[in-house]
Amino acid sequence: MVRATSSATAALTALIAFSAESTGCSKDRKPSGDDPTPVASVASPATVASAPAPEVAGDAAAPRAADAGARGPLNVILISIDSLRADMPWAGYARPIAPRLTRFHARSTVYARAYSTSSYTSKSVAGLLTGRYPSELLRTGNFFTKYLAPADFVCTSLAAQEIPCVAGHAHAYFGKGNSGFENGFRAWELVPGIPFNYETDPYVTSPTLTKLAIATLTEVSAGDRPFFAWFHYMDPHDEYKTHAESPHFGKSPRDLYDEEVFFTDLWFGRLLDHIEAQPWAARTAIVVTADHGEAFGEHGITRHAHEVWEELVHVPLFVYVPGVAPRVIDTPRGAIDLAPTFVELLGGKPIASLPGTSLVAEVNGGASAERDVIVDLPEDEYNERRRALVHGKVKLIAFGNDARFALYDVEADPREADDLMRKRPELAAEMKQLYKEASKRIVESPPRGGIPKKDR
């Protein structure tokens, strides 16, 4: 069981009390859906990686749209947090390391089995912004991939419809010209003074990014059109640092990571406070997710990239729409569905070529139909291709260019320790056929440069 030290517990209590006071909460007030939810004890972080989020009541004080439901045009704010694992307090993790996110979870549509498009930023964010699998996109073959076709990006389409896109970031890879992610964005801001470090992220940026986000939202909200805004918090990415504002859990990588999550959560809360104080809050949907997870020794790996294990691709996903009752959806969903969701919420014209399905109908209370999820990690200068197909509770992983397969029941075996390929040959054959059919629908675009020919 993971627990804070006694000094860390005292610091944590003080920080949570401060956070509650700053948002008008009181320990004497009756709890609502915006109060911290109880946290269950668990055997270890890995055992709760796939635990469903608890059913909780919504926040009665949350702003409500004139018409309840995710109807017509709304502003959309996407807040993504780098390297945020799925085993967080709302999923049963023993340390209450994210009080503001936990409270936000309590009034959102929660996707308990959400998957990132890929297992590291340059591939997963591309899927998030284009609504397509990274293998399909015109790109370089570098680990820090550059995407070469502006028309692939959803904000290019939104800009043509005079729907502004704005963004703020805190890593030099997001600088203009490095990734291509900026395509279609009217405003694209980067926290100043960050050199490009290819090995790690040694900077503390959540306070400055929050300030930048507030300034960006102030400018774009002055217009008369719905807007899309995206802000990507970097601090949980290694290297993991200690913070005076956070409780200190210990010196292990997971201890320091948890401290980084707490610190980021504090600044996420301050951005959320700003948003909720604005007159346009009642017309604004907020989506919170991660670009990928993080490994702490599972499958013999640390950090992220290179593989598609659950700890790397199972991520949080919350969709908050004013006036919509909170619910938990346990059906697997992929980040590939978010681009069409954004377009529908913004009132934009549907983009017919996108493979994903808008989540708006089920956020509004509709049925959550079963459908398969693909995780796509293309080949690059350091990586053979990896793919995964999630079908219900079963996950098939394809290693290399389909040279080897592994099969797991991720409900019964969330650690992916028991390969079922030989134990359940009929299921393995069925899953391989589903995978083959899904892969046919991904029209691959070979990368341009970055991969030596002898290695391809």
Secondary structure, DSSP 4 states (H G I P E B T S, - for coil): -----HHHHHHHHHHHHHHHHHTT--TTSPP-TTSPPP----S-GGGGTTPPPPP----TTS---SSSSS-S--EEEEEEETT--S-SGGGT-SS---HHHHHHHTTSEEETTEE-SSSSHHHHHHHHHHSS-GGGS-BBSSSS--B--GGGSHHHHHHHTT--EEEEE-SGGGSTTTSSTTTT-SEEEE-SS----SS------HHHHHHHHHHHHHHHTTSSS--EEEEEE-TTSSSP---TTS----SSHHHHHHHHHHHHHHHHHHHHHHHHTSTTGGGEEEEEE-S---EESGGG-EESSS---HHHHEE-EEEE-TTPPPEEE-S-EEGGGHHHHHHHHHTPPP-TT--S--SHHHHTT-------EEEEE---SS---EEEEEETTEEEEEETTTTEEEEEETTT-TT--S--TTT-HHHHHHHHHHHHHHHHTS-----BSSS-GGG-
